[in-house]
Amino acid sequence: MKITFATGNAHKLEELREITELVTGDANFIEFSTPPKPFDPDENGTTFEANSLIKAREANKLTGMMTLADDSGLCVEALDGRPGLHSARYADTQDEKIEKLLGEMKSKTNRRAKFVCAMTLLDENGKILTVELGECHGEIALNRAGTNGFGFDPIFIPDENNPEKITLAQMSDIEKNTISHRANALKKIIEYLKSHA
């Protein structure tokens, strides 16, 4: 099965491949490709689902293939859901994003947060096949820890399968890709593909 994944982010593409293999046991269940570069659609939607659809439609136009897109972000309770939709544009660099968030959280006692991922699957003609949502609940760490992963991973402590209370960035790829928001959304997409094959 060949699917274009609407991203220019190599980390996301690698994660998707790893999650697919973990879920299906088959590294070739989906053959992912990416749209031609530069791929940078204007993500002006007001929800994760809307931005996911914008990216999917743009990639579908460019490739004419079945297309999968995701939009994700970190929603922090004490910051009224921020950075949320603006997670990717919260600051210029990953380090600056982390420092800015830790700064905003300095005086907060409620550190609850969740990663959210919306995935949209389109057929070759651009018709929406399904939209799925995945979440990963946890809390914001007091300090960064770990070097694995990307984005806010070094300051996010997930609830699930985490008795040691480590950050996503301290987990192995397999541990992270079993519980992450992207994994939870992609599992639903894979179920859809299996049941409609």
C-alpha positions as CSV (number, residue, x, y, z in Angstrom):
1,M,0.0,0.0,0.0
2,K,1.5,3.3,-1.1
3,I,0.6,6.5,0.8
4,T,2.1,10.0,0.7
5,F,2.6,11.4,4.1
6,A,2.1,15.2,4.0
7,T,5.2,16.4,5.8
8,G,8.6,17.9,5.3
9,N,9.7,16.6,8.8
10,A,12.1,13.6,8.5
11,H,11.6,12.8,12.2
12,K,7.8,12.4,11.8
13,L,8.2,10.2,8.7
14,E,10.7,7.9,10.6
15,E,8.3,7.7,13.5
16,L,5.4,6.8,11.3
17,R,7.4,4.0,9.7
18,E,8.5,2.7,13.1
19,I,4.9,2.9,14.5
20,T,3.5,1.1,11.5
21,E,6.0,-1.8,11.9
22,L,5.2,-2.0,15.6
23,V,1.5,-2.1,15.1
24,T,1.4,-4.4,12.1
25,G,4.6,-6.5,12.5
26,D,5.2,-5.7,8.8
27,A,7.7,-3.0,7.8
28,N,6.2,-2.9,4.3
29,F,2.5,-2.8,5.3
30,I,2.5,0.9,4.1
31,E,5.1,2.3,1.8
32,F,5.3,5.9,2.8
33,S,6.7,8.7,0.6
34,T,6.7,12.4,1.0
35,P,5.5,15.2,-1.3
36,P,8.0,17.2,-3.4
37,K,9.9,19.9,-1.5
38,P,9.5,22.6,-0.5
39,F,6.3,21.4,1.1
40,D,5.0,24.2,3.3
41,P,1.2,24.7,3.1
42,D,-0.4,27.6,5.0
43,E,-1.8,26.0,8.1
44,N,-4.4,28.6,8.9
45,G,-7.1,26.2,10.4
46,T,-8.5,26.7,13.9
47,T,-8.3,23.1,14.9
48,F,-5.8,20.2,14.6
49,E,-8.2,18.4,12.3
50,A,-8.5,21.5,10.0
51,N,-4.8,21.9,9.7
52,S,-4.4,18.2,9.1
53,L,-6.9,18.4,6.2
54,I,-5.1,21.5,4.7
55,K,-1.8,19.5,4.6
56,A,-3.5,16.4,3.2
57,R,-5.2,18.3,0.4
58,E,-2.1,20.1,-0.6
59,A,0.0,16.9,-0.7
60,N,-2.8,15.1,-2.6
61,K,-2.9,17.8,-5.2
62,L,0.9,17.5,-5.7
63,T,1.0,13.7,-5.9
64,G,-2.4,12.3,-6.9
65,M,-1.9,9.5,-4.4
66,M,-3.7,8.3,-1.3
67,T,-2.5,10.8,1.3
68,L,-2.1,10.9,5.1
69,A,-1.5,14.1,7.1
70,D,-1.2,14.9,10.7
71,D,-1.3,18.0,12.8
72,S,-0.2,17.8,16.4
73,G,0.7,20.0,19.4
74,L,1.1,20.2,23.1
75,C,-1.8,21.5,25.1
76,V,-1.0,22.7,28.7
77,E,-3.9,23.1,31.1
78,A,-2.3,25.9,33.2
79,L,-1.7,27.9,29.9
80,D,-5.3,27.5,28.7
81,G,-4.3,24.9,26.2
82,R,-1.3,26.8,24.8
83,P,0.9,26.3,22.8
84,G,-1.6,24.0,21.2
85,L,-2.1,24.8,17.5
86,H,0.9,27.1,17.6
87,S,3.3,24.5,19.0
88,A,5.5,24.5,15.9
89,R,5.7,28.3,15.8
90,Y,5.9,28.9,19.6
91,A,9.5,30.0,19.3
92,D,12.2,29.9,16.6
93,T,14.2,26.8,17.7
94,Q,13.4,23.7,19.7
95,D,15.6,24.8,22.6
96,E,13.9,28.2,22.7
97,K,10.4,26.5,22.7
98,I,11.4,24.4,25.7
99,E,12.9,27.3,27.6
100,K,9.9,29.5,26.9
101,L,7.5,26.8,28.1
102,L,9.5,26.1,31.2
103,G,9.6,29.8,31.9
104,E,5.8,30.1,31.5
105,M,5.3,27.2,33.8
106,K,7.7,28.4,36.6
107,S,5.0,29.5,39.0
108,K,2.4,26.9,38.0
109,T,1.4,24.1,40.3
110,N,-0.9,22.4,37.8
111,R,1.5,20.8,35.3
112,R,-1.0,18.6,33.5
113,A,-0.7,18.5,29.7
114,K,-1.4,16.4,26.7
115,F,-0.1,15.9,23.2
116,V,-2.8,15.8,20.6
117,C,-2.5,14.4,17.1
118,A,-5.2,14.6,14.4
119,M,-4.7,12.5,11.2
120,T,-6.6,12.8,8.0
121,L,-6.6,10.1,5.3
122,L,-7.6,11.0,1.7
123,D,-8.1,8.7,-1.3
124,E,-6.3,9.3,-4.6
125,N,-9.1,11.8,-5.6
126,G,-8.9,13.8,-2.5
127,K,-12.0,12.4,-0.8
128,I,-11.8,12.2,3.0
129,L,-11.7,8.5,4.1
130,T,-11.3,9.1,7.8
131,V,-10.1,11.5,10.4
132,E,-8.7,10.1,13.6
133,L,-7.5,11.7,16.9
134,G,-4.8,10.4,19.2
135,E,-3.8,11.8,22.6
136,C,-1.0,11.2,25.1
137,H,-1.7,12.5,28.6
138,G,1.0,13.5,31.1
139,E,2.6,16.5,32.8
140,I,5.3,19.1,32.2
141,A,8.6,18.3,33.9
142,L,10.4,20.8,36.1
143,N,13.6,20.5,34.0
144,R,14.5,19.0,30.6
145,A,15.8,15.4,30.6
146,G,16.8,13.0,27.8
147,T,18.1,13.4,24.3
148,N,15.8,11.1,22.3
149,G,12.8,12.2,20.2
150,F,12.2,15.8,19.2
151,G,10.1,18.9,20.0
152,F,8.8,19.1,23.6
153,D,9.8,15.4,24.3
154,P,12.5,16.4,26.9
155,I,10.0,18.1,29.2
156,F,6.9,15.9,28.8
157,I,6.4,13.0,31.3
158,P,3.7,10.7,30.0
159,D,1.3,8.8,32.3
160,E,1.1,5.6,30.4
161,N,3.6,2.7,31.0
162,N,5.8,5.1,32.9
163,P,6.3,4.0,36.6
164,E,9.7,5.8,36.7
165,K,8.2,9.1,35.6
166,I,10.7,9.7,32.8
167,T,10.3,12.1,29.9
168,L,9.5,11.0,26.4
169,A,13.1,11.9,25.5
170,Q,14.4,9.4,28.0
171,M,12.4,6.6,26.5
172,S,13.5,4.3,23.7
173,D,11.9,4.8,20.3
174,I,9.8,1.6,20.9
175,E,8.6,2.8,24.3
176,K,7.6,6.2,22.9
177,N,6.1,4.8,19.7
178,T,3.8,2.5,21.8
179,I,2.1,5.3,23.8
180,S,2.6,8.5,21.8
181,H,-0.3,10.7,20.5
182,R,0.9,10.0,16.9
183,A,1.0,6.2,17.6
184,N,-2.6,6.3,19.1
185,A,-3.9,8.2,16.0
186,L,-2.0,6.0,13.5
187,K,-3.3,2.8,15.2
188,K,-6.8,4.0,14.3
189,I,-5.8,4.8,10.7
190,I,-4.2,1.3,10.3
191,E,-7.4,-0.3,11.7
192,Y,-9.4,1.6,9.1
193,L,-7.0,0.5,6.3
194,K,-7.2,-3.1,7.4
195,S,-11.0,-3.1,7.6
196,H,-11.4,-1.4,4.2
197,A,-8.6,-3.2,2.3
